[in-house]
Amino acid sequence: GSLAGAAGAVWDIFRYEDTDKLCAFLREHAERTGAPAPTHPIHDQSVYLDDGMRRELRERYGVVGWHLVQRQGDYVFLPAGCAHQVRNLSCCIKVAMDFVSPENVGRCLELTEQFRRLPDWHSANTDKLQAKSMLRHALQLAAEQLRAFGEAAEQAHAGGAS
């Protein structure tokens, strides 16, 4: 049945580890259908994987994503680097926030590098995550905290020695 009205959007989210297989599938699909070769199969955002394509991706490449329905008031958390697609079923307002956890800095830096390598005209050729800037600020804050801790420890030691 139709989900229109009952849901805001349908999401497909794919594991980061399946990115290369997903890219290969999208390149193959473009070649098979005569579509222009993608600059970057995922970042181009030019193909929507319908039910048949998701089935083919599963059968031929072993890639199974999460297919979920988002309703009013729901939020969706995307793990770092996970390819995804969204189909709005009703009028929606998107609110997004990027979050970089220490465990996923490597993935974020890899994505930043992928965006950097795209041609200048590409819509995804921006540093969306600003991962290097976030890292620089985090390291600066950590260094300041270590300095302050060291100074406090020295003062406590000096006060105890008198």
C-alpha positions in Angstrom: 0.0 0.0 0.0 0.8 3.6 -0.2 2.8 5.2 2.6 2.0 8.8 1.5 0.5 10.8 4.3 1.5 8.2 6.9 5.2 8.8 6.5 7.6 11.6 5.7 10.3 9.7 3.9 11.8 6.3 3.0 15.5 5.7 3.6 18.0 3.2 2.3 21.2 3.2 4.2 24.2 1.0 3.2 27.2 -0.1 5.3 30.4 1.8 4.9 32.1 -1.5 4.2 29.9 -2.0 1.1 30.8 1.3 -0.5 33.2 -0.2 -3.2 30.6 -2.9 -4.1 27.9 -0.2 -4.4 30.1 2.0 -6.6 30.9 -1.0 -8.8 27.1 -1.8 -9.1 26.3 1.8 -10.0 29.1 2.0 -12.6 27.9 -1.3 -14.1 24.3 -0.1 -14.1 25.3 3.1 -16.0 27.2 1.1 -18.6 24.4 -1.4 -19.0 21.7 1.3 -19.4 23.7 3.6 -21.6 23.6 6.4 -18.9 26.6 8.7 -18.8 29.5 7.3 -16.8 29.3 8.8 -13.2 32.1 11.0 -12.0 31.6 9.4 -8.6 28.7 6.9 -8.5 27.6 7.8 -5.0 28.4 11.5 -4.7 26.8 12.3 -8.1 23.4 11.3 -6.5 22.0 10.7 -10.0 20.5 7.2 -9.5 17.7 6.1 -7.2 17.8 2.4 -6.3 14.3 1.1 -6.7 13.1 -2.2 -5.3 14.4 -4.1 -8.4 17.8 -2.5 -8.3 18.2 -3.1 -4.5 17.2 -6.8 -5.2 19.8 -7.0 -7.9 22.4 -5.4 -5.7 21.7 -8.0 -3.0 21.7 -10.9 -5.4 24.8 -10.0 -7.4 27.0 -8.2 -4.9 25.7 -9.5 -1.5 24.9 -5.9 -0.4 21.9 -5.5 1.8 21.0 -2.1 3.2 18.6 -0.9 5.8 15.3 0.1 4.3 13.3 2.2 6.8 10.3 4.5 6.9 10.7 7.8 8.7 7.5 9.3 10.3 6.9 12.7 11.7 9.0 13.3 14.8 11.5 10.5 13.9 15.1 11.2 13.4 17.6 9.1 11.4 21.2 8.7 12.5 23.7 7.9 9.7 27.0 6.2 10.7 30.0 8.0 9.2 30.6 7.3 5.5 27.4 5.3 4.9 25.9 5.8 1.5 22.2 6.5 1.7 19.2 7.6 -0.3 16.0 9.3 0.7 12.7 9.5 -1.0 10.3 12.1 0.5 6.7 10.9 0.6 5.2 14.2 1.8 6.3 17.7 2.4 9.3 17.6 4.6 11.8 20.0 6.3 15.3 18.6 6.6 17.4 19.4 9.6 20.9 17.9 9.4 23.9 18.0 11.7 27.3 16.5 11.1 29.0 14.8 14.0 32.5 13.4 14.0 33.3 10.9 16.7 36.9 10.0 17.5 36.2 6.4 16.3 35.2 7.7 12.8 37.8 10.4 12.1 39.5 8.2 9.5 36.2 7.7 7.6 35.5 11.4 7.7 39.0 12.3 6.4 38.5 9.7 3.6 35.2 11.4 2.7 36.8 14.8 2.8 39.5 13.5 0.4 36.9 12.0 -1.9 35.0 15.4 -2.1 38.3 17.2 -2.7 39.1 15.0 -5.7 35.8 15.7 -7.4 35.9 18.2 -10.3 35.4 21.9 -9.5 32.0 21.9 -11.1 30.7 19.0 -9.0 28.0 19.9 -6.5 29.7 17.7 -3.8 33.1 19.4 -4.2 33.0 21.2 -0.8 34.4 20.3 2.5 31.0 19.5 4.1 32.4 17.8 7.2 35.3 20.2 7.8 36.9 17.2 9.5 40.4 18.7 9.4 39.2 21.9 11.0 37.4 20.0 13.7 40.5 17.9 14.4 42.7 21.0 14.6 40.3 22.6 17.2 40.0 19.3 19.2 43.8 18.9 19.3 44.2 22.6 20.3 41.7 22.2 23.1 43.3 18.9 24.3 46.7 20.6 24.3 45.3 23.5 26.4 43.8 21.1 28.8 47.0 19.2 29.2 48.9 22.4 29.8 46.5 23.6 32.4 46.6 20.2 34.1 50.4 20.2 34.1 50.5 23.7 35.6 48.0 22.8 38.3 50.0 19.6 39.1 53.2 21.7 39.3 51.6 24.2 41.6 50.2 21.5 43.9 53.6 19.9 44.0 55.4 23.2 44.7 52.8 24.0 47.4 53.3 20.6 49.1 57.2 21.0 49.0 57.2 24.2 51.1 
